[in-house]
Amino acid sequence: MSATTGYWQDFHDSSSRDWRLVYPDVGLDLWRAPRREIHVRGEIPRWWAQVVPRLGELLQLRQDWDPRGSRPISRDDLEDAVRFLIRVMRPDTLVPWIGPLASGGVELAWRAGNVEVEAIFDRARGERELLVSVGGNESEAPIDHGESLFAEVVERLSAGDLVAA
């Protein structure tokens, strides 16, 4: 990945494999701006290669990126979304659609068959929730307690040939 959108640093110690995402806290210049890091222990998941470029695209959005006067992506919301993915995704889980919200938040969305899942990370509007619909039956939970709700559908969202809707 280019220096303007962040990069992965993969390093090893004697007993495990650690990886981290390093990205600028403000602006786009990774080398001059303060940096944030997300550090994880374990193998880098297969789906991660598809997620990283999209995160870089979102980090590049500036004020008024659309005709409605939308805000740039909140680094806090982006980090919350990434941490949620790391907690709930299995290696073979469908890669979600990852999109910006006009308020600067981030939305993750999965759809496979009759299962639809939306995860909203939007501190500006006070919305941090997981919405799950299976065959018209809807459930929701605060993001901080959404792992068990996501676990109910992760099997249906996990298979090697699934493609994001």
Secondary structure as GFF3:
##gff-version 3
##sequence-region A 1 165
A	DSSP	beta_strand	7	12	.	.	.	ID=ss1
A	DSSP	beta_strand	17	24	.	.	.	ID=ss2
A	DSSP	beta_strand	35	41	.	.	.	ID=ss3
A	DSSP	alpha_helix	48	59	.	.	.	ID=ss4
A	DSSP	alpha_helix	75	88	.	.	.	ID=ss5
A	DSSP	beta_strand	97	100	.	.	.	ID=ss6
A	DSSP	beta_strand	106	112	.	.	.	ID=ss7
A	DSSP	beta_strand	115	122	.	.	.	ID=ss8
A	DSSP	beta_strand	127	134	.	.	.	ID=ss9
A	DSSP	beta_strand	137	142	.	.	.	ID=ss10
A	DSSP	three_ten_helix	143	145	.	.	.	ID=ss11
A	DSSP	alpha_helix	147	151	.	.	.	ID=ss12
A	DSSP	three_ten_helix	154	157	.	.	.	ID=ss13
###
